[in-house]
Every structure is written in C-alpha cells, then in structure tokens.
Amino acid sequence: GIQVEQSPPDLILQEGANSTLRCNFSDSVNNLQWFHQNPWGQLINLFYIPSGTKQNGRLSATTVATERYSLLYISSSQTTDSGVYFCAEHISSGSARQLTFGSGTQLTVLP
Amino acid sequence: DGGITQSPKYLFRKEGQNVTLSCEQNLNHDAMYWYRQDPGQGLRLIYYSQIVNDFQKGDIAEGYSVSREKKESFPLTVTSAQKNPTAFYLCASTPGTAYNTGELFFGEGSRLTVL
C-alpha cells in the first residue's frame, strides 16, 4: 500500500541549533501537511504544502512533488519546539481521499 | 471562534461499557474524520464522513460506530467489542470534497482509559 515514511524517528538538539526533518512518499504528492503535536496531544497545523516552499517564522517547508518528498526546517530551535512532528498526505482510497500519517519524528530541544 | 470541539477531554470507563465521544465543528466543513493514536505511535483512521448521512470505514473500524445526522456533528461510539479501547482519540474536519479534501484541522482530542 501507499506509505509515508519520516526520518529521523528521534532527534535531540541543543537550543539554538537548526534541524531538517524529512518525509518520503511512495505515491504522488497531492495535499501534504506538516503538524506539530504538543505534549498535551494537540495537533497544530504547521504547513499545508502540496508543492513549493513556505515559511512561517523560524519554520519553513519544501515539497518536491516530482521526487515524492517534503522537508521541514526548524531554525534556531527553542525548547518549546519539542514534541512530535508528523507529515501526512491525502491518499486515494476507493471513492475518496484519506489523510495518511507518517510515524512521526520525536524532537527534543535541550536548554 | 471557529473550531472543532471534542468532549470529554478525559474519560474513564469499565470494561464492557459503551462510550460516546462528541465532536462538533462550526467551520462549515463537509468532511469529518476520527483518528486513534496509541502511545508513541502515529494516527490511524477509524471512520470518516464526506457528507451528512454518509460515512465510511477507515483502517481500524472494528469495535467502533459513528453517525452523521448533522453537518456539524460526528460522534464516535467505542463499543464493548473494541478489544483495546484505551487510546487518544482525535476528531478532524476538512472543507473540501472527496477528491480534493483541502487542509485538515484537528480538535484537542479525547483520552479514553478503560479500567
């Protein structure tokens, strides 16, 4: 079946460091999203980025649809960036599309 | 403010009991979804609904039931047939159609513990 793979599974950074998270897809990219899950479990929308590059403050994302991957960049990381980062892609299933999630990257930013 | 409201946030139940989790949205979104998350895992789709009075099974629908009588409401019932119901349940909605779902928005989740 269609797969969404994230790497690395775990990442530990010192505050102020930069990082890159990757999401690979086994099928064409349509409606890709990046989320941050905070320690209370809430999923925060970061980017809706089927293609191209977007930036929001210290975060930016790039999706290369033709090569089936997306990257999330975190610059000057802060302890509040800690949590799990998920990418998700809308995969065709029968007559509709379902959002399929990767297994996430657990980010820990140390003070 | 527009958004998705899930209740209750925390719920305890005894084995053999059914429990219903509420999900309400005032975003005027057509499509709504229920996901389950286990500790340290990603999200898995339980059920989804593209329009009122219609819903489809996701990847792990066994032991769950839903209804979609109103556009803004998509309650999930965890039945006694669900073998491992303890989990974090997330409701979501999107404005789009079946073929172009658009951006997905989540509620804050409901954490169910079976004693």
Interface residues (C-beta under 8 A of the other chain):
Chain A: N31 Q33 F35 W40 G41 Q42 L43 N45 Y48 F86 A88 H90 G94 S95 A96 R97 Q98 L99 T100 F101 G102 S103 G104
Chain B: Y33 Q37 Q41 G42 L43 R44 L45 Y48 Q50 Q56 G58 F88 L90 A92 A98 Y99 N100 T101 G102 E103 L104 F105 F106 E108 G109 R111
